[in-house]
Amino acid sequence: MMLGPTTEKNEQGEHSWENVGGAIWNKIAEEAETHLLEGDESGGSASALAASIRKRRRLRTRNDVAGGRRVVREMIRYVYLVIDMSAAMVEKDASIGGGTRLHCTILLASEFVQKFFDQNPISHLGLVIVKDGEAELLTQLSGNPRVHTQALSRATTHGSACGDFSLQNALEVSGRSLGHMPNYGSREIIVLCGALSTCDPGDILIETLPKLKQANVRVSFISVTAEMYVCRRIAEETNGTMNVCLGRTHYHDLLMSKCTPPPALVTGGDSVTHCDFVEMGFPIRETSEVPSLIHVTKDRQVFARTGYKCPRCNAKASELPTDCAVCGLKLLLAPHLARSFHHLFPVSLFVELSVSSSSKDVSCVTPDASLLFSSNDCSNSCFGCLKYIGPPPNAVSTKKKTFSNKGSLNYLSVTDESAGTGLRFQCPDCKNVFCADCDIYLHEELHNCPGCLCQG
C-alpha cells in the first residue's frame, strides 16, 4: 500500500526535496554577503540602497508627512507607552539582533522617549508595564523625559519579566488616566507586545473597546512575534495601526514613526474639527541671591536659586516645558511652540532628478574628493552638506567598515566613500538640490528646508 508520493533519487542517492532548503539558504547567504557586506563593485549595493531610499520616501508620502496637502494634526499629545514584560519577552530572538526581546524593547523605548519629546516638546508621555497578568503604571503623564528614562532603567534592574500578558488590564489602566485629559489634545496608547495570547479578566471587545471609542483613545500595536486578532480588531476600531516587526531595523523604524502626530480624529460626523484655545504662559528665568521654593513636580519642592517664574501666579518651576504646579498653566518657550508647528506645516516633498554624470565644474572639489566650497559651482553638489552627489571624476574608491556597540546590539555599517547612489532631490519651492541623506534629515528630523529659509 502506497502511503505517499514517490520521488526519484539523484546520483548521490538523495531525494530531490532534501537539498531544497540548503540551496535556498546558500543563495540567501551569498546575496547577503555580496550586496550588504562586501559592497558589489558592479553597482548591486548602490542599487539596493537606492531602492531602499525610494521605498522610504514612498512610505513618508503614504503617511502624509509631506504629501503636499494640509493635514489637521494635534499639537498636544497625551500618549501612554505600554511595554509587555511577560515571560514571552524573556526569550531570545535572532531577528532583532541578539539578546532578549525585552532588552531590545527597552533600548528602543529609551530612544523613543528622547525623540518623542524632541519632536513633541509640549506633549506628555507615560509608561505602563504588564507582567503576571497585571498592569502597573510605571510613570504618570509627564513632559520630563528624564523621569521616563530613569524609570525604564529601574524597571529592567529591579524587576524581571514573568507571567502572562493582560491586554485588557493595560488598556483599562491607560484609558482611565487618559479619560481625564483635556479634549484639545490627542489621546493615544502604543502597545509593544511579544506575547501570542492575552489573559484578561473579562471580554475586552465588549467591556473595554466601547470605553476607548467613547473617550476617543487611539490604540496602536507593534508586535515582535506575530499578530493577534484582538489587537488588529482594536486598532481598526480606534483608528490606530497594527504592525509586526520583521527585524531590528524595522522595529526601530516602526516605533520612531510614532513620534509624528497622527491625523486628528473627526468626531460627531462633522467635516470640520472643533478647535479650542489653550492658555499658555512664557515664564521668565530668574536668579536670586537667596534660595527660594521651586516646584520640581506637583508633589515635590526643592530650594534653589534659579527657576522659571509663572506669569499668572508667580510660582517657580525648575524646568520647561511643564505645567505650573499651582495654577496649572502650561509653561513653555517660543522654540518649543515652533517645533510643535513643524508637523502642521511639513516640508514639501522633494522631486527626484535624473542621475547625471556631467557637471558644470569639478575643479572646486576638495582633495578628499567629497566636499565642495560652494554649491553654486557644481550642479551635482548638495546644498545642505556641500558633498558631491555621486562619484567625482578620478575618485579612488575606498571602503570602510564601522562597528558600533549599543548595549548588546552590534551595528555593522559598510560605506563606499566615493561611490554612492547618485540620487538627487530638488526642492519644488527654492529649486535647490539635495542628496539622499539631507532629504531624509530635512523631512524627518529638521522639518525645515535651508534653501527656503535663506530666501525667506
C-alpha positions in Angstrom: 0.0 0.0 0.0 1.5 3.4 -1.1 1.4 6.0 1.7 2.9 8.9 -0.1 4.2 10.2 -3.4 7.2 8.6 -4.8 10.3 10.6 -5.5 13.4 9.7 -7.6 16.9 9.8 -6.2 19.8 11.6 -7.8 23.3 10.2 -8.5 24.3 10.8 -4.8 21.4 8.7 -3.6 19.5 11.7 -2.3 15.9 12.7 -2.8 15.1 15.8 -4.7 13.5 17.5 -1.7 16.4 17.0 0.6 18.6 19.8 -0.8 15.9 22.4 -1.4 16.4 24.1 2.0 20.2 24.1 1.7 20.1 25.6 -1.8 17.8 28.4 -0.8 19.9 29.1 2.3 23.1 29.2 0.4 21.6 31.6 -2.2 20.4 34.0 0.5 23.8 33.9 2.2 25.6 34.7 -1.0 23.3 37.6 -1.8 23.6 39.0 1.8 27.4 38.7 1.6 27.7 40.2 -1.8 25.3 43.1 -1.5 25.4 44.0 2.1 28.8 43.2 3.5 31.3 43.5 0.6 29.6 46.2 -1.5 29.2 44.8 -5.0 31.5 46.7 -7.4 29.0 46.3 -10.2 26.6 48.5 -8.5 24.4 45.9 -6.8 24.9 47.5 -3.4 24.1 51.0 -4.8 21.0 49.7 -6.5 19.8 48.1 -3.3 20.5 51.3 -1.4 18.7 53.4 -3.9 15.6 51.1 -3.8 15.6 51.3 0.0 15.7 55.2 -0.2 12.8 55.3 -2.7 10.8 52.9 -0.5 11.3 55.1 2.5 10.2 58.2 0.5 7.0 56.3 -0.6 6.3 55.4 2.9 6.7 59.0 4.0 4.3 60.1 1.3 1.8 57.4 2.3 1.9 58.5 5.9 1.1 62.0 4.6 4.1 63.6 6.3 4.9 65.7 3.1 2.2 64.8 0.7 1.7 68.3 -0.5 -1.7 68.9 1.3 -2.6 70.3 4.6 -3.3 67.7 7.3 -5.0 68.5 10.6 -2.8 67.2 13.5 -2.9 67.6 17.2 -0.2 69.8 18.6 -0.5 68.4 22.1 -0.5 64.7 22.6 -1.2 62.5 25.6 0.5 59.1 25.0 0.9 56.0 27.1 3.6 53.6 26.1 2.6 50.0 27.2 5.6 47.6 27.4 5.0 43.8 27.6 7.1 42.3 30.4 5.6 38.9 30.3 7.5 35.6 30.0 7.4 35.8 26.2 9.7 38.8 26.3 12.5 36.9 28.1 13.0 34.7 25.1 16.0 35.4 22.7 15.2 36.5 19.2 17.8 36.4 16.5 15.7 38.6 14.2 16.1 41.6 16.4 19.9 41.4 16.8 20.6 39.0 19.7 19.7 39.3 23.3 16.2 39.1 24.7 13.2 40.8 23.2 12.7 42.8 26.4 16.3 44.1 26.3 15.9 45.3 22.7 12.5 46.8 23.5 13.8 48.8 26.5 16.7 50.2 24.4 14.3 51.3 21.7 11.8 52.7 24.2 14.6 54.8 25.8 15.5 56.2 22.4 11.8 56.8 21.6 11.3 58.9 24.8 14.1 61.2 23.8 12.9 61.6 20.2 9.3 61.9 21.2 9.9 65.0 23.3 12.3 66.4 20.7 9.5 66.3 18.1 6.7 67.0 20.5 8.1 69.3 23.2 4.7 70.3 24.7 3.2 66.8 24.8 3.0 64.3 27.7 4.1 60.7 27.9 3.5 57.9 30.4 4.8 54.3 30.8 2.8 51.2 31.7 4.4 47.7 32.2 2.4 44.5 32.0 3.5 41.3 33.8 2.0 38.5 35.9 -1.4 39.3 34.3 -1.4 42.8 35.9 -0.7 46.3 34.6 1.4 48.7 36.6 1.6 52.5 36.0 5.3 53.0 35.9 5.2 56.8 35.3 2.4 59.3 35.2 1.8 61.5 32.2 4.7 64.0 32.3 6.7 66.2 30.0 10.0 65.4 31.5 12.0 62.8 29.5 14.4 62.2 32.3 11.7 60.7 34.5 10.8 58.1 32.0 14.3 57.1 31.1 15.2 56.6 34.7 12.0 54.6 35.3 12.9 52.3 32.3 16.4 51.6 33.8 14.9 50.8 37.2 12.3 48.5 35.6 15.0 46.4 34.0 17.3 46.4 37.0 14.9 45.6 39.8 12.1 43.8 38.0 12.2 40.8 35.7 9.8 39.8 33.0 7.5 36.9 34.1 3.9 35.7 34.0 1.2 36.3 31.4 0.3 39.3 29.3 -3.0 41.0 30.0 -4.1 43.4 27.3 -7.4 44.4 29.0 -5.7 45.4 32.2 -3.2 47.5 30.3 -5.9 49.3 28.3 -8.0 49.9 31.4 -5.2 51.4 33.4 -4.1 53.7 30.4 -7.6 54.5 29.4 -8.7 55.7 32.9 -5.8 58.1 33.0 -6.3 59.4 29.5 -10.0 59.9 30.2 -9.2 62.9 32.5 -7.0 64.7 29.9 -8.3 67.8 28.1 -10.3 67.4 24.9 -7.9 69.7 22.9 -5.2 67.0 22.9 -5.0 63.6 21.2 -5.2 60.5 23.4 -3.1 57.6 22.3 -1.9 54.2 23.5 1.1 52.5 22.0 1.5 48.8 22.9 4.8 47.0 22.4 4.0 43.3 22.9 5.6 40.0 22.3 3.1 37.6 23.7 0.8 35.4 21.5 -2.1 35.3 23.9 -3.7 37.6 26.5 -5.0 36.7 29.9 -7.9 39.0 30.6 -10.5 39.1 33.5 -13.3 39.9 31.1 -14.3 40.3 27.4 -12.1 43.1 26.1 -14.1 43.7 22.9 -17.4 44.1 24.8 -16.3 45.8 28.0 -13.1 47.9 27.2 -13.3 48.7 23.5 -16.6 50.8 23.8 -15.0 52.9 26.5 -11.9 53.6 24.4 -14.0 54.6 21.4 -16.2 56.9 23.6 -13.1 58.6 25.0 -11.6 59.0 21.5 -8.5 57.0 22.5 -6.4 55.8 19.6 -4.6 52.4 20.2 -1.7 51.2 18.1 0.2 47.9 18.4 3.8 46.9 17.5 4.4 43.1 17.9 7.8 41.5 17.8 6.4 38.0 17.2 3.1 37.7 15.3 -0.3 39.4 15.0 -3.2 38.7 17.3 -6.7 39.1 16.1 -7.9 41.1 19.1 -5.0 43.6 18.6 -6.0 44.0 14.9 -9.6 44.5 15.8 -9.0 47.1 18.5 -6.6 49.0 16.2 -9.1 49.2 13.4 -11.9 50.2 15.7 -9.9 53.1 17.3 -8.3 54.3 14.0 -4.9 53.0 15.2 -2.3 50.8 13.5 -1.2 47.2 13.8 2.3 46.3 12.8 4.6 43.3 13.1 8.3 44.0 13.0 10.5 42.0 10.7 13.8 42.8 12.3 15.7 45.2 14.5 15.8 48.0 11.9 12.1 47.6 11.1 11.3 47.6 14.8 13.2 50.8 15.2 11.5 52.5 12.2 8.0 51.4 13.3 8.5 52.8 16.8 10.2 56.0 15.8 7.4 56.7 13.3 5.0 57.1 16.3 6.9 60.4 17.1 5.0 62.1 14.3 1.5 63.1 15.4 -1.2 61.2 13.6 -4.1 62.9 11.7 -6.7 64.3 14.0 -9.9 62.2 14.5 -13.1 63.7 13.3 -15.8 63.2 15.9 -19.5 63.6 15.7 -19.7 63.2 11.9 -18.5 66.7 11.3 -16.2 67.5 8.5 -14.5 70.3 10.5 -12.7 69.6 13.7 -13.5 71.7 16.6 -10.7 74.0 17.8 -10.1 75.1 21.3 -7.9 77.9 22.6 -5.3 76.8 25.1 -3.8 79.2 27.6 0.0 79.1 27.7 2.5 81.2 29.6 6.0 82.2 28.7 7.9 82.4 32.0 10.9 84.5 32.8 14.1 82.9 34.1 15.1 84.5 37.5 18.1 84.0 39.7 18.0 85.3 43.3 20.8 85.5 45.9 18.6 83.7 48.5 17.3 80.2 47.6 13.5 80.0 47.2 11.0 77.3 46.9 10.8 75.8 43.4 8.4 73.1 42.2 10.0 70.1 40.5 6.7 68.2 40.3 3.3 68.7 41.8 4.3 66.7 44.9 8.0 67.7 45.2 9.6 71.0 46.0 13.2 72.0 46.5 15.1 75.1 47.4 17.2 76.6 44.6 18.3 80.0 43.4 17.3 79.7 39.7 13.8 79.0 38.4 11.2 80.0 35.9 8.5 82.3 37.2 4.9 81.7 36.2 3.3 84.9 34.7 -0.1 84.1 36.4 0.7 83.0 40.0 4.4 83.8 40.3 5.2 80.3 41.3 8.6 79.0 40.2 9.2 75.8 38.1 12.6 74.1 37.8 12.5 73.3 34.1 10.5 73.8 30.9 8.2 72.9 29.3 5.9 71.9 32.2 2.5 72.6 33.8 2.5 75.1 36.7 2.2 73.1 39.9 0.0 75.8 41.5 -2.4 77.2 38.8 -1.9 74.5 36.0 -0.9 77.0 33.3 1.2 75.5 30.5 4.7 77.0 30.7 6.9 76.8 27.7 9.3 78.8 25.5 8.9 80.0 21.9 11.2 77.3 20.5 9.0 74.6 22.0 6.0 76.0 20.3 7.8 76.4 17.0 8.9 72.8 17.0 5.4 71.7 17.5 4.3 73.7 14.5 6.6 71.8 12.2 4.2 68.9 11.9 1.4 71.3 10.9 3.4 72.8 8.0 5.6 69.9 6.7 8.4 70.4 4.2 7.2 69.9 0.6 8.2 66.5 -0.9 11.4 66.9 -3.0 11.4 65.9 -6.6 13.8 63.2 -7.7 16.1 64.4 -10.6 17.6 62.2 -13.2 21.1 60.9 -12.5 23.6 63.0 -14.5 27.3 62.2 -14.7 28.2 65.6 -16.1 28.5 68.8 -14.1 29.3 72.4 -14.6 32.8 72.3 -13.0 34.6 69.9 -10.8 37.7 72.0 -10.1 36.1 73.1 -6.9 36.2 69.6 -5.4 38.5 69.4 -2.4 41.5 67.0 -2.3 39.4 64.4 -0.4 37.0 64.3 -3.4 33.9 64.6 -1.2 33.3 68.3 -0.3 32.9 71.5 -2.4 33.5 75.1 -1.5 30.1 76.3 -2.8 27.0 74.6 -4.0 26.7 77.1 -6.9 29.9 75.9 -8.5 28.6 72.4 -9.4 25.2 71.0 -10.4 25.9 67.7 -8.7 26.6 69.3 -5.3 24.3 69.1 -2.3 23.0 72.4 -1.0 22.8 71.2 2.6 26.1 69.3 3.2 28.2 70.5 0.2 29.0 67.0 -0.8 29.4 65.9 -4.4 26.5 63.6 -5.3 27.8 60.5 -7.0 31.4 59.5 -7.7 33.5 62.6 -8.7 35.9 62.2 -11.7 39.2 60.4 -10.9 38.0 59.5 -7.5 39.5 56.4 -5.8 37.0 54.0 -4.3 37.7 53.3 -0.7 35.7 51.1 1.5 35.2 51.5 5.2 33.7 49.1 7.7 32.4 50.5 11.0 31.4 48.6 14.1 29.5 50.2 16.9 28.1 48.6 20.1 24.9 49.9 21.7 24.2 47.7 24.6 24.2 44.1 23.3 23.2 45.2 19.8 26.1 45.3 17.3 25.7 47.5 14.2 27.7 47.0 11.0 27.9 49.8 8.6 29.8 49.4 5.3 30.2 52.5 3.2 31.9 53.4 0.0 33.3 57.0 0.4 33.5 57.9 -3.3 30.6 55.8 -4.7 27.0 56.3 -3.9 23.5 56.1 -5.1 23.8 59.3 -7.1 20.2 60.2 -6.2 19.4 63.9 -6.3 16.3 65.6 -5.0 15.2 69.2 -5.7 13.0 71.3 -3.5 10.0 72.5 -5.6 10.0 75.9 -3.8 13.6 77.1 -3.7 14.9 74.8 -6.6 18.0 73.7 -4.6 19.4 70.2 -5.0 20.0 67.9 -2.0 21.5 64.4 -1.6 19.6 61.5 -0.2 20.9 61.9 3.4 19.9 65.5 3.6 16.5 64.7 2.1 15.8 62.2 4.9 17.2 64.6 7.6 15.2 67.6 6.5 11.9 65.7 6.3 12.2 63.5 9.4 14.4 65.5 11.8 14.8 69.2 11.0 11.4 69.8 9.4 12.7 72.8 7.6 14.3 73.5 4.2 17.5 75.6 4.5 17.1 76.9 0.9 13.7 78.2 1.6 14.8 79.7 4.9 17.6 81.6 3.1 15.2 83.0 0.6 12.6 84.0 3.1 
